[in-house]
């Protein structure tokens, strides 16, 4: 039995793809292993959104090739594979197969062809019509948290983004299939699902099958209500596109306790001029109105975002507008990136005229502003009790366990392995830089007894 090691870079869609790859291979007689040094086949599921992620691929293949052991079969999957195709064989020595984003369902057949002696296989073809998005007995990244794809691809064509080219156009999955999948997950012990896609609130199924009887102005808000009706304990969704983010999404969160109080709403810039160059399709005024509506919710919704600094043509004034927006929005977290040009995008043809040193300076300043804001936001949880899904040992202490709250905060507290997979009440006692520290209420009660 051949052993396969699978490594994943990038977004939740990549993680979801890798889960299906692992499940497919296990069913076809391959053994999945966590030990790269024991693998007969090494698969790398790649990301191309930023240059740094793409560089990881080149580094990883080089290390495998020069590890000193007999070279395994090396396969590249995902977005870099889709974009680069057969040119990867010229760029990186040692690769044996390349599978695009829609070809992952054929992974076992392609690996077998390599094992049988075929060289340089490239498959960038379309997904099979009967591709199973809801595989049975899946090999998940977690036995308690599941990613549920609801839409694939992107139609937005933001000038900096490679996703429409690597993932293709938007295709929404059937609502009835999504609901059936969540019901199956609930029966198998999954406690939290993440509805995922490049732009989840762009969800537009070809029919309303599965959404009949659920209120809401948009198909996505009706889908949220349909999934909430399954009774699954926690539902999160990621990522939202500002232009398609409507008030009825917030209304659904307000009305269904199992729709978690967290929204990731990438703004990318605080300058209307830069947003126009990015072709984001929203303005800062319209974005602020969405923030205001989220803040008006009685659920105390946690808001996170993505921001790019140093986009071509971004002036100091544009950057200061972004700083002002961060101060206005009071994000619970922000993922800040320095712009890096991606070949094939419209922005690649623009003059990358913000010096590297200036990008770094802006990055550090915005990070500092966000950190102050974030710390102030986190303080509101001190003394409050949060429901935490325990997922693993805490990174820095064997005496602690770690999990996420419904507002998607990392919470660490003293506990044992027996708590993993359970949802417990934790009273928050302290704020850390990117997490919260607390005491389990049952533990606290016993100490006071």
Secondary structure, DSSP 8 states (H G I E B T S, - for coil): --EEEEEE-SSHHHHHHHHHHHHHHHHTT-EE-S-GGG-SEEEEEE--SSHHHHHHHHHHHHHHHTSSS---EEEEEHHHHHHHTTHHHHHSTT--EEE-TT-GGGHHHHHHHHHTT--SEEE-----TT--SS-TT---S-SSEEEEE-EES-S---TT--HHHHH-S-EE--HHHHHHHHHHHHHTT--EEEEE-TTGGG---SS-TTTTT---SSHHHHHHHHHHTTT-SEEEEE-EEGGG--HHHHHHHHH-TTB-SEEEEE-B-S-HHHHHHHT----HHHHHHHHHHHHT-TT--EEEEEEEES-TT--HHHHHHHHHHHHHHT-SEEEEEE----TTSGGGGS---S-HHHHHHHHHHHHHHHHHHHHHHHGGGTT-EEEEEEEEE-SS-TTEEEEEETT--EEEEE--GGGTT-EEEEEEEEE-SSSEEEEEHHHHHHHH-
